Every structure is written in C-alpha cells, then in structure tokens.
C-alpha cells in the first residue's frame, strides 16, 4: 500500500471517528452503532484488499520463478535440462569437476611423455659430451648416431602427442563459458526472487499496520566458527582474514609456531 | 611414508595426491571427511595427515582435535590445506596442534615448503 493509500485510510478513520463522537454526544446511538459497523467494515475491507494483494504477489512470484525455469527448456543447448536453481548449480559443480578431472587425466598422460624425452636427452647429452671430448670409439659413435636418429623420431612423435594433449586441456576450459552462463541465470533468478520478497515484505508490513500487529525479531544466531566459511570472496574488504600464504606464515610465526 | 589425504572434493584430493607424488611420496590414501578418516587413521599406520577444514560430517579441525586426543595418534604430523582464512581459525588450528597451515588457492612450492618444514621438525 502506498503512502497515499495509507493516508486515505487514516483520513477516513478520523472522519468516521469524529462522526461517531458527535453521534454519541448528541445521543444518536442507532446511527453511532451504524458508524461503528462502518468503521469495522472499512477496516476489514482494507485488510481483505491488502491480504488479497499479498496473496496475488506471492502467487505471481512463485509463477515467475516457475516460468523462468521453463524458459530454459526452450533452449536446445545443454542448459535446457536445468529445471531450477539448485539443479543449475549442481550442473556447475559437475562441469567444473569434469573439467578438472579431464585436465588432470591429460596432465598425467603428458608427464611420462615429457620425462621420457628428458631422460633420453640427458643420456644422449652424456654420450655427446664424450664424443665432443673425442673420448669415443668408432663403434660407439655408430651406436650414438642410431640413438640420435631414434631420439629425433621419438621426440617428434611425443611432441605431437603432447600438442594434442595440450589442445585437450585448452578445450576443457570451455566449462568457464558454460558454467558462467548458468551462474548468471541463477544470479538473475536470485535477484528476481529477492525483489519479489522485498515487495511481499512491504505488503505484509501494510497488513501488520492495519491489524496493529508487532513482531519480535529473533536475535541473530551466532555463527559457529569451527564449521568453516569456505573461500573468502572479498579478502580485501575484511580485516579478520589473511590475504595469502605469507600472511598465514607471519601470523603463525608471530605466535611462536 | 604413508600419507592420508582428507578432502570432500575428489579433484582437490587428486591435485594434492599428484603434488605429493612429484615430491616423492607415492604411498597415499584418501578419505572424504573426518568421520571416514578417523577409523582409517586408527586402524592403519599413517605417517602424515593432510586435511581440509570445511567438510560435511566431521570437519578437519574436529579431526585434528580427535587425532591429538588419541593416545596412539597424538604425535601424527598434520598439515591443514584449506580455504578457511580467518585469523582466529588459523590461531585455533595452531592451538589445536596443527603442524602446518596452507591456504587455498596454494602453489606447489608452498605445499612443498610446509611439508619439508614439518619433517625437518619431526626428524629433529
């Protein structure tokens, strides 16, 4: 209810009250009873109107939420499976986990390739050093040329393999785009729900005003520190958190650990 | 050297496992929270515990306290690797007897330094 409406209600109440007073003073009790009934009816009417508005807003808020969830289904993309915010966020967890595992799979495949190249190069370097120092027999040199030939072929093969793997790692980063889109949708949804809730609270406030209801606000629960808070998203704005490993080390050493 | 890695995210366990392997520690086992880690620690002979703080079920700080309270496990070196970055939490962990504290996101170098420091102290 707007301020104008509220003033309207009050003015009307004052008007009726004055009317009632004058009726009582002049001993017109029949009309006075009628005025009391009017007053009562008016209060009920305003209350019904406000509760009606509240109910409609609640209904449309729920509907908006549901409609938004269905919009996704029109998309042919993978996002269409997302029915609601928690499904969407679970999808983000899944995608990021998949990407992390895919990347680590590939890294684990690359590691032996790169260490094989390194090992062979080190062994060749030794032989090559002996050749440069002219500390090598002709038969050994023939072996060395074969080794070099093998090494060059092997390196070309393995580096092609590594390039392929690196491309796979590169492509695995597409999760950022996909999860970013999903998270943006969820943020939109949360904002919409928040806006609707604020509206509902305003309307509920009007009903409270009309009925004269007062609520006792519960005290804020104290947060259990041992439960943990997860990653700090705004360390630069807080002075109760460390900003990195150096801070942790400083803190611990200042305590004598 | 037998190491138990406790974290509720399998990817983080895998990252730590890989980094430990690079440091030459190949004998690792995993648990996804304190309540699954504690029986493992009690029934086996681990030399080192790496744990996250924030986990469903039993948290890392409670696991640390349980380890320190257990006669057999009391002297087990514990490294906390966690996103929890409040000063009072770090102090709480230190008071509970943690041997090292690494905040996420962390580097391979930071993990290596803390582990080396812990074993220098343990060996000394």
Interface residues (C-beta under 8 A of the other chain):
Chain A: X97 X100 X101 X104 X107 X108 X225 X226 X227 X228 X229 X230 X231 X232 X235 X240 X241 X242 X243 X244 X245 X248 X251 X252 X255 X257
Chain B: X9 X10 X11 X14 X15 X18 X53 X54 X59 X61 X62 X82 X83 X84 X85 X86 X87 X88 X89 X90 X91 X92 X94 X101 X102 X103 X104 X106 X107 X110
